[in-house]
Amino acid sequence: MRSLLYIIAVILVIGWAISVFAYSIGGLIHILIVIAIISLVLGLFRGPSSTAV
């Protein structure tokens, strides 16, 4: 689950960077970066998974 959050965060940061450089929709830029930061923070607070595969 933790790696999934990191993948989502990386995709959102890339989308944010593309929209910053492309000067597209202004509100979308901030929404993407906020969602990416929230995903990273959730991943850090949850810590390592206790389930062994």
CHARMM internal coordinates of N, CA and C (Angstrom, degrees):
IC EDIT
DIST 1 N 1 CA 1.4530
DIST 1 CA 1 C 1.5196
ANGL 1 N 1 CA 1 C 110.61
DIST 1 C 2 N 1.3262
ANGL 1 CA 1 C 2 N 115.90
DIHE 1 N 1 CA 1 C 2 N -38.53
DIST 2 N 2 CA 1.4554
ANGL 1 C 2 N 2 CA 120.05
DIHE 1 CA 1 C 2 N 2 CA -178.18
DIST 2 CA 2 C 1.5276
ANGL 2 N 2 CA 2 C 110.93
DIHE 1 C 2 N 2 CA 2 C -64.72
DIST 2 C 3 N 1.3357
ANGL 2 CA 2 C 3 N 116.87
DIHE 2 N 2 CA 2 C 3 N -41.13
DIST 3 N 3 CA 1.4593
ANGL 2 C 3 N 3 CA 119.33
DIHE 2 CA 2 C 3 N 3 CA 179.60
DIST 3 CA 3 C 1.5300
ANGL 3 N 3 CA 3 C 110.72
DIHE 2 C 3 N 3 CA 3 C -67.10
DIST 3 C 4 N 1.3153
ANGL 3 CA 3 C 4 N 116.92
DIHE 3 N 3 CA 3 C 4 N -30.70
DIST 4 N 4 CA 1.4625
ANGL 3 C 4 N 4 CA 120.32
DIHE 3 CA 3 C 4 N 4 CA 177.32
DIST 4 CA 4 C 1.5244
ANGL 4 N 4 CA 4 C 110.44
DIHE 3 C 4 N 4 CA 4 C -65.42
DIST 4 C 5 N 1.3365
ANGL 4 CA 4 C 5 N 117.10
DIHE 4 N 4 CA 4 C 5 N -39.65
DIST 5 N 5 CA 1.4619
ANGL 4 C 5 N 5 CA 120.13
DIHE 4 CA 4 C 5 N 5 CA 177.38
DIST 5 CA 5 C 1.5222
ANGL 5 N 5 CA 5 C 110.95
DIHE 4 C 5 N 5 CA 5 C -63.52
DIST 5 C 6 N 1.3272
ANGL 5 CA 5 C 6 N 117.03
DIHE 5 N 5 CA 5 C 6 N -39.60
DIST 6 N 6 CA 1.4561
ANGL 5 C 6 N 6 CA 119.96
DIHE 5 CA 5 C 6 N 6 CA 178.85
DIST 6 CA 6 C 1.5293
ANGL 6 N 6 CA 6 C 111.28
DIHE 5 C 6 N 6 CA 6 C -66.44
DIST 6 C 7 N 1.3255
ANGL 6 CA 6 C 7 N 117.17
DIHE 6 N 6 CA 6 C 7 N -39.69
DIST 7 N 7 CA 1.4636
ANGL 6 C 7 N 7 CA 120.51
DIHE 6 CA 6 C 7 N 7 CA 178.02
DIST 7 CA 7 C 1.5222
ANGL 7 N 7 CA 7 C 110.05
DIHE 6 C 7 N 7 CA 7 C -62.67
DIST 7 C 8 N 1.3358
ANGL 7 CA 7 C 8 N 116.64
DIHE 7 N 7 CA 7 C 8 N -44.82
DIST 8 N 8 CA 1.4623
ANGL 7 C 8 N 8 CA 120.77
DIHE 7 CA 7 C 8 N 8 CA 178.44
DIST 8 CA 8 C 1.5248
ANGL 8 N 8 CA 8 C 110.46
DIHE 7 C 8 N 8 CA 8 C -62.56
DIST 8 C 9 N 1.3296
ANGL 8 CA 8 C 9 N 116.74
DIHE 8 N 8 CA 8 C 9 N -42.47
DIST 9 N 9 CA 1.4650
ANGL 8 C 9 N 9 CA 120.42
DIHE 8 CA 8 C 9 N 9 CA -179.89
DIST 9 CA 9 C 1.5254
ANGL 9 N 9 CA 9 C 110.77
DIHE 8 C 9 N 9 CA 9 C -63.65
DIST 9 C 10 N 1.3191
ANGL 9 CA 9 C 10 N 117.81
DIHE 9 N 9 CA 9 C 10 N -42.50
DIST 10 N 10 CA 1.4645
ANGL 9 C 10 N 10 CA 120.69
DIHE 9 CA 9 C 10 N 10 CA 179.68
DIST 10 CA 10 C 1.5286
ANGL 10 N 10 CA 10 C 110.70
DIHE 9 C 10 N 10 CA 10 C -64.26
DIST 10 C 11 N 1.3140
ANGL 10 CA 10 C 11 N 117.58
DIHE 10 N 10 CA 10 C 11 N -42.98
DIST 11 N 11 CA 1.4619
ANGL 10 C 11 N 11 CA 120.95
DIHE 10 CA 10 C 11 N 11 CA 178.06
DIST 11 CA 11 C 1.5176
ANGL 11 N 11 CA 11 C 110.77
DIHE 10 C 11 N 11 CA 11 C -61.56
DIST 11 C 12 N 1.3226
ANGL 11 CA 11 C 12 N 116.88
DIHE 11 N 11 CA 11 C 12 N -42.38
DIST 12 N 12 CA 1.4585
ANGL 11 C 12 N 12 CA 120.06
DIHE 11 CA 11 C 12 N 12 CA 179.84
DIST 12 CA 12 C 1.5240
ANGL 12 N 12 CA 12 C 112.22
DIHE 11 C 12 N 12 CA 12 C -67.72
DIST 12 C 13 N 1.3304
ANGL 12 CA 12 C 13 N 117.13
DIHE 12 N 12 CA 12 C 13 N -38.35
DIST 13 N 13 CA 1.4676
ANGL 12 C 13 N 13 CA 119.81
DIHE 12 CA 12 C 13 N 13 CA 177.81
DIST 13 CA 13 C 1.5259
ANGL 13 N 13 CA 13 C 110.21
DIHE 12 C 13 N 13 CA 13 C -66.17
DIST 13 C 14 N 1.3177
ANGL 13 CA 13 C 14 N 118.04
DIHE 13 N 13 CA 13 C 14 N -40.26
DIST 14 N 14 CA 1.4639
ANGL 13 C 14 N 14 CA 121.03
DIHE 13 CA 13 C 14 N 14 CA 176.90
DIST 14 CA 14 C 1.5262
ANGL 14 N 14 CA 14 C 110.32
DIHE 13 C 14 N 14 CA 14 C -63.04
DIST 14 C 15 N 1.3256
ANGL 14 CA 14 C 15 N 116.66
DIHE 14 N 14 CA 14 C 15 N -43.65
DIST 15 N 15 CA 1.4621
ANGL 14 C 15 N 15 CA 120.30
DIHE 14 CA 14 C 15 N 15 CA 176.52
DIST 15 CA 15 C 1.5138
ANGL 15 N 15 CA 15 C 112.01
DIHE 14 C 15 N 15 CA 15 C -61.67
DIST 15 C 16 N 1.3266
ANGL 15 CA 15 C 16 N 116.05
DIHE 15 N 15 CA 15 C 16 N -39.17
DIST 16 N 16 CA 1.4661
ANGL 15 C 16 N 16 CA 120.51
DIHE 15 CA 15 C 16 N 16 CA 177.42
DIST 16 CA 16 C 1.5209
ANGL 16 N 16 CA 16 C 110.95
DIHE 15 C 16 N 16 CA 16 C -63.84
DIST 16 C 17 N 1.3232
ANGL 16 CA 16 C 17 N 116.56
DIHE 16 N 16 CA 16 C 17 N -44.99
DIST 17 N 17 CA 1.4641
ANGL 16 C 17 N 17 CA 120.53
DIHE 16 CA 16 C 17 N 17 CA -179.37
DIST 17 CA 17 C 1.5218
ANGL 17 N 17 CA 17 C 111.14
DIHE 16 C 17 N 17 CA 17 C -63.60
DIST 17 C 18 N 1.3170
ANGL 17 CA 17 C 18 N 117.09
DIHE 17 N 17 CA 17 C 18 N -40.79
DIST 18 N 18 CA 1.4652
ANGL 17 C 18 N 18 CA 120.47
DIHE 17 CA 17 C 18 N 18 CA 178.31
DIST 18 CA 18 C 1.5177
ANGL 18 N 18 CA 18 C 110.50
DIHE 17 C 18 N 18 CA 18 C -63.08
DIST 18 C 19 N 1.3166
ANGL 18 CA 18 C 19 N 116.72
DIHE 18 N 18 CA 18 C 19 N -43.78
DIST 19 N 19 CA 1.4642
ANGL 18 C 19 N 19 CA 118.91
DIHE 18 CA 18 C 19 N 19 CA -178.46
DIST 19 CA 19 C 1.5311
ANGL 19 N 19 CA 19 C 111.68
DIHE 18 C 19 N 19 CA 19 C -71.34
DIST 19 C 20 N 1.3406
ANGL 19 CA 19 C 20 N 118.83
DIHE 19 N 19 CA 19 C 20 N -28.04
DIST 20 N 20 CA 1.4607
ANGL 19 C 20 N 20 CA 120.39
DIHE 19 CA 19 C 20 N 20 CA 175.03
DIST 20 CA 20 C 1.5226
ANGL 20 N 20 CA 20 C 109.46
DIHE 19 C 20 N 20 CA 20 C -66.56
DIST 20 C 21 N 1.3173
ANGL 20 CA 20 C 21 N 116.48
DIHE 20 N 20 CA 20 C 21 N -46.81
DIST 21 N 21 CA 1.4533
ANGL 20 C 21 N 21 CA 119.84
DIHE 20 CA 20 C 21 N 21 CA -177.05
DIST 21 CA 21 C 1.5281
ANGL 21 N 21 CA 21 C 112.00
DIHE 20 C 21 N 21 CA 21 C -73.62
DIST 21 C 22 N 1.2946
ANGL 21 CA 21 C 22 N 118.70
DIHE 21 N 21 CA 21 C 22 N -25.31
DIST 22 N 22 CA 1.4632
ANGL 21 C 22 N 22 CA 121.57
DIHE 21 CA 21 C 22 N 22 CA -179.08
DIST 22 CA 22 C 1.5262
ANGL 22 N 22 CA 22 C 111.91
DIHE 21 C 22 N 22 CA 22 C -90.29
DIST 22 C 23 N 1.3279
ANGL 22 CA 22 C 23 N 118.59
DIHE 22 N 22 CA 22 C 23 N -9.02
DIST 23 N 23 CA 1.4688
ANGL 22 C 23 N 23 CA 123.02
DIHE 22 CA 22 C 23 N 23 CA -178.64
DIST 23 CA 23 C 1.5312
ANGL 23 N 23 CA 23 C 111.51
DIHE 22 C 23 N 23 CA 23 C 53.42
DIST 23 C 24 N 1.3241
ANGL 23 CA 23 C 24 N 115.35
DIHE 23 N 23 CA 23 C 24 N 44.69
DIST 24 N 24 CA 1.4576
ANGL 23 C 24 N 24 CA 117.91
DIHE 23 CA 23 C 24 N 24 CA 178.87
DIST 24 CA 24 C 1.5245
ANGL 24 N 24 CA 24 C 109.87
DIHE 23 C 24 N 24 CA 24 C -82.09
DIST 24 C 25 N 1.3002
ANGL 24 CA 24 C 25 N 117.98
DIHE 24 N 24 CA 24 C 25 N -135.71
DIST 25 N 25 CA 1.4632
ANGL 24 C 25 N 25 CA 122.97
DIHE 24 CA 24 C 25 N 25 CA -175.12
DIST 25 CA 25 C 1.5298
ANGL 25 N 25 CA 25 C 109.82
DIHE 24 C 25 N 25 CA 25 C -66.59
DIST 25 C 26 N 1.3212
ANGL 25 CA 25 C 26 N 117.33
DIHE 25 N 25 CA 25 C 26 N 124.80
DIST 26 N 26 CA 1.4558
ANGL 25 C 26 N 26 CA 122.01
DIHE 25 CA 25 C 26 N 26 CA -174.88
DIST 26 CA 26 C 1.5181
ANGL 26 N 26 CA 26 C 113.43
DIHE 25 C 26 N 26 CA 26 C -64.99
DIST 26 C 27 N 1.3193
ANGL 26 CA 26 C 27 N 119.29
DIHE 26 N 26 CA 26 C 27 N -44.62
DIST 27 N 27 CA 1.4551
ANGL 26 C 27 N 27 CA 122.15
DIHE 26 CA 26 C 27 N 27 CA -177.56
DIST 27 CA 27 C 1.5159
ANGL 27 N 27 CA 27 C 112.83
DIHE 26 C 27 N 27 CA 27 C -67.97
DIST 27 C 28 N 1.3228
ANGL 27 CA 27 C 28 N 117.20
DIHE 27 N 27 CA 27 C 28 N -31.79
DIST 28 N 28 CA 1.4622
ANGL 27 C 28 N 28 CA 121.62
DIHE 27 CA 27 C 28 N 28 CA -178.69
DIST 28 CA 28 C 1.5226
ANGL 28 N 28 CA 28 C 111.39
DIHE 27 C 28 N 28 CA 28 C -63.66
DIST 28 C 29 N 1.3130
ANGL 28 CA 28 C 29 N 117.18
DIHE 28 N 28 CA 28 C 29 N -34.72
DIST 29 N 29 CA 1.4554
ANGL 28 C 29 N 29 CA 121.70
DIHE 28 CA 28 C 29 N 29 CA -179.57
DIST 29 CA 29 C 1.5252
ANGL 29 N 29 CA 29 C 110.27
DIHE 28 C 29 N 29 CA 29 C -59.25
DIST 29 C 30 N 1.3125
ANGL 29 CA 29 C 30 N 116.23
DIHE 29 N 29 CA 29 C 30 N -48.75
DIST 30 N 30 CA 1.4537
ANGL 29 C 30 N 30 CA 120.57
DIHE 29 CA 29 C 30 N 30 CA -176.46
DIST 30 CA 30 C 1.5220
ANGL 30 N 30 CA 30 C 111.97
DIHE 29 C 30 N 30 CA 30 C -71.48
DIST 30 C 31 N 1.3074
ANGL 30 CA 30 C 31 N 117.07
DIHE 30 N 30 CA 30 C 31 N -35.79
DIST 31 N 31 CA 1.4585
ANGL 30 C 31 N 31 CA 120.43
DIHE 30 CA 30 C 31 N 31 CA 177.77
DIST 31 CA 31 C 1.5238
ANGL 31 N 31 CA 31 C 110.41
DIHE 30 C 31 N 31 CA 31 C -62.99
DIST 31 C 32 N 1.3356
ANGL 31 CA 31 C 32 N 117.25
DIHE 31 N 31 CA 31 C 32 N -43.27
DIST 32 N 32 CA 1.4662
ANGL 31 C 32 N 32 CA 120.76
DIHE 31 CA 31 C 32 N 32 CA -179.29
DIST 32 CA 32 C 1.5207
ANGL 32 N 32 CA 32 C 111.74
DIHE 31 C 32 N 32 CA 32 C -64.04
DIST 32 C 33 N 1.3165
ANGL 32 CA 32 C 33 N 118.02
DIHE 32 N 32 CA 32 C 33 N -43.34
DIST 33 N 33 CA 1.4633
ANGL 32 C 33 N 33 CA 119.59
DIHE 32 CA 32 C 33 N 33 CA -177.86
DIST 33 CA 33 C 1.5221
ANGL 33 N 33 CA 33 C 111.17
DIHE 32 C 33 N 33 CA 33 C -69.86
DIST 33 C 34 N 1.3166
ANGL 33 CA 33 C 34 N 117.87
DIHE 33 N 33 CA 33 C 34 N -35.29
DIST 34 N 34 CA 1.4666
ANGL 33 C 34 N 34 CA 120.64
DIHE 33 CA 33 C 34 N 34 CA 178.00
DIST 34 CA 34 C 1.5209
ANGL 34 N 34 CA 34 C 110.43
DIHE 33 C 34 N 34 CA 34 C -66.32
DIST 34 C 35 N 1.3244
ANGL 34 CA 34 C 35 N 117.79
DIHE 34 N 34 CA 34 C 35 N -43.02
DIST 35 N 35 CA 1.4661
ANGL 34 C 35 N 35 CA 121.03
DIHE 34 CA 34 C 35 N 35 CA 178.91
DIST 35 CA 35 C 1.5320
ANGL 35 N 35 CA 35 C 110.20
DIHE 34 C 35 N 35 CA 35 C -64.65
DIST 35 C 36 N 1.3339
ANGL 35 CA 35 C 36 N 117.49
DIHE 35 N 35 CA 35 C 36 N -39.47
DIST 36 N 36 CA 1.4646
ANGL 35 C 36 N 36 CA 120.64
DIHE 35 CA 35 C 36 N 36 CA 179.01
DIST 36 CA 36 C 1.5209
ANGL 36 N 36 CA 36 C 111.20
DIHE 35 C 36 N 36 CA 36 C -64.65
DIST 36 C 37 N 1.3208
ANGL 36 CA 36 C 37 N 117.38
DIHE 36 N 36 CA 36 C 37 N -42.78
DIST 37 N 37 CA 1.4653
ANGL 36 C 37 N 37 CA 120.72
DIHE 36 CA 36 C 37 N 37 CA 179.87
DIST 37 CA 37 C 1.5231
ANGL 37 N 37 CA 37 C 110.69
DIHE 36 C 37 N 37 CA 37 C -65.78
DIST 37 C 38 N 1.3271
ANGL 37 CA 37 C 38 N 117.13
DIHE 37 N 37 CA 37 C 38 N -41.24
DIST 38 N 38 CA 1.4647
ANGL 37 C 38 N 38 CA 120.66
DIHE 37 CA 37 C 38 N 38 CA 177.97
DIST 38 CA 38 C 1.5275
ANGL 38 N 38 CA 38 C 110.39
DIHE 37 C 38 N 38 CA 38 C -61.64
DIST 38 C 39 N 1.3319
ANGL 38 CA 38 C 39 N 117.39
DIHE 38 N 38 CA 38 C 39 N -41.12
DIST 39 N 39 CA 1.4632
ANGL 38 C 39 N 39 CA 120.62
DIHE 38 CA 38 C 39 N 39 CA 179.05
DIST 39 CA 39 C 1.5238
ANGL 39 N 39 CA 39 C 111.28
DIHE 38 C 39 N 39 CA 39 C -63.07
DIST 39 C 40 N 1.3244
ANGL 39 CA 39 C 40 N 117.03
DIHE 39 N 39 CA 39 C 40 N -42.01
DIST 40 N 40 CA 1.4651
ANGL 39 C 40 N 40 CA 119.97
DIHE 39 CA 39 C 40 N 40 CA 178.46
DIST 40 CA 40 C 1.5253
ANGL 40 N 40 CA 40 C 111.79
DIHE 39 C 40 N 40 CA 40 C -65.54
DIST 40 C 41 N 1.3221
ANGL 40 CA 40 C 41 N 116.55
DIHE 40 N 40 CA 40 C 41 N -42.57
DIST 41 N 41 CA 1.4698
ANGL 40 C 41 N 41 CA 120.02
DIHE 40 CA 40 C 41 N 41 CA -179.60
DIST 41 CA 41 C 1.5256
ANGL 41 N 41 CA 41 C 110.58
DIHE 40 C 41 N 41 CA 41 C -64.66
DIST 41 C 42 N 1.3255
ANGL 41 CA 41 C 42 N 117.10
DIHE 41 N 41 CA 41 C 42 N -42.29
DIST 42 N 42 CA 1.4666
ANGL 41 C 42 N 42 CA 119.87
DIHE 41 CA 41 C 42 N 42 CA 177.23
DIST 42 CA 42 C 1.5262
ANGL 42 N 42 CA 42 C 110.81
DIHE 41 C 42 N 42 CA 42 C -61.16
DIST 42 C 43 N 1.3229
ANGL 42 CA 42 C 43 N 117.27
DIHE 42 N 42 CA 42 C 43 N -41.07
DIST 43 N 43 CA 1.4536
ANGL 42 C 43 N 43 CA 120.78
DIHE 42 CA 42 C 43 N 43 CA 178.14
DIST 43 CA 43 C 1.5118
ANGL 43 N 43 CA 43 C 112.83
DIHE 42 C 43 N 43 CA 43 C -63.48
DIST 43 C 44 N 1.3312
ANGL 43 CA 43 C 44 N 116.81
DIHE 43 N 43 CA 43 C 44 N -37.27
DIST 44 N 44 CA 1.4622
ANGL 43 C 44 N 44 CA 120.17
DIHE 43 CA 43 C 44 N 44 CA 179.55
DIST 44 CA 44 C 1.5210
ANGL 44 N 44 CA 44 C 111.57
DIHE 43 C 44 N 44 CA 44 C -71.90
DIST 44 C 45 N 1.3235
ANGL 44 CA 44 C 45 N 117.72
DIHE 44 N 44 CA 44 C 45 N -40.40
DIST 45 N 45 CA 1.4624
ANGL 44 C 45 N 45 CA 121.04
DIHE 44 CA 44 C 45 N 45 CA -177.80
DIST 45 CA 45 C 1.5323
ANGL 45 N 45 CA 45 C 112.07
DIHE 44 C 45 N 45 CA 45 C -71.62
DIST 45 C 46 N 1.3000
ANGL 45 CA 45 C 46 N 117.56
DIHE 45 N 45 CA 45 C 46 N -30.71
DIST 46 N 46 CA 1.4669
ANGL 45 C 46 N 46 CA 119.24
DIHE 45 CA 45 C 46 N 46 CA -179.45
DIST 46 CA 46 C 1.5194
ANGL 46 N 46 CA 46 C 111.35
DIHE 45 C 46 N 46 CA 46 C -73.86
DIST 46 C 47 N 1.3102
ANGL 46 CA 46 C 47 N 117.84
DIHE 46 N 46 CA 46 C 47 N -25.66
DIST 47 N 47 CA 1.4561
ANGL 46 C 47 N 47 CA 121.72
DIHE 46 CA 46 C 47 N 47 CA 176.40
DIST 47 CA 47 C 1.5075
ANGL 47 N 47 CA 47 C 111.96
DIHE 46 C 47 N 47 CA 47 C 71.40
DIST 47 C 48 N 1.3221
ANGL 47 CA 47 C 48 N 116.73
DIHE 47 N 47 CA 47 C 48 N -171.88
DIST 48 N 48 CA 1.4641
ANGL 47 C 48 N 48 CA 120.62
DIHE 47 CA 47 C 48 N 48 CA -179.84
DIST 48 CA 48 C 1.5297
ANGL 48 N 48 CA 48 C 112.11
DIHE 47 C 48 N 48 CA 48 C -65.88
DIST 48 C 49 N 1.2816
ANGL 48 CA 48 C 49 N 115.14
DIHE 48 N 48 CA 48 C 49 N 145.87
DIST 49 N 49 CA 1.4619
ANGL 48 C 49 N 49 CA 120.51
DIHE 48 CA 48 C 49 N 49 CA -179.10
DIST 49 CA 49 C 1.5255
ANGL 49 N 49 CA 49 C 109.95
DIHE 48 C 49 N 49 CA 49 C -70.01
DIST 49 C 50 N 1.3267
ANGL 49 CA 49 C 50 N 116.70
DIHE 49 N 49 CA 49 C 50 N 139.48
DIST 50 N 50 CA 1.4506
ANGL 49 C 50 N 50 CA 120.50
DIHE 49 CA 49 C 50 N 50 CA -178.79
DIST 50 CA 50 C 1.5236
ANGL 50 N 50 CA 50 C 112.25
DIHE 49 C 50 N 50 CA 50 C -89.82
DIST 50 C 51 N 1.3326
ANGL 50 CA 50 C 51 N 117.66
DIHE 50 N 50 CA 50 C 51 N -7.19
DIST 51 N 51 CA 1.4585
ANGL 50 C 51 N 51 CA 120.59
DIHE 50 CA 50 C 51 N 51 CA -179.93
DIST 51 CA 51 C 1.5217
ANGL 51 N 51 CA 51 C 109.87
DIHE 50 C 51 N 51 CA 51 C -89.58
DIST 51 C 52 N 1.3038
ANGL 51 CA 51 C 52 N 116.83
DIHE 51 N 51 CA 51 C 52 N 127.87
DIST 52 N 52 CA 1.4593
ANGL 51 C 52 N 52 CA 121.92
DIHE 51 CA 51 C 52 N 52 CA 179.09
DIST 52 CA 52 C 1.5220
ANGL 52 N 52 CA 52 C 108.68
DIHE 51 C 52 N 52 CA 52 C -94.26
DIST 52 C 53 N 1.3226
ANGL 52 CA 52 C 53 N 114.66
DIHE 52 N 52 CA 52 C 53 N 135.51
DIST 53 N 53 CA 1.4619
ANGL 52 C 53 N 53 CA 119.19
DIHE 52 CA 52 C 53 N 53 CA -178.84
DIST 53 CA 53 C 1.5010
ANGL 53 N 53 CA 53 C 109.29
DIHE 52 C 53 N 53 CA 53 C -102.01
END
COOR INIT
IC SEED 1 N 1 CA 1 C
IC BUILD
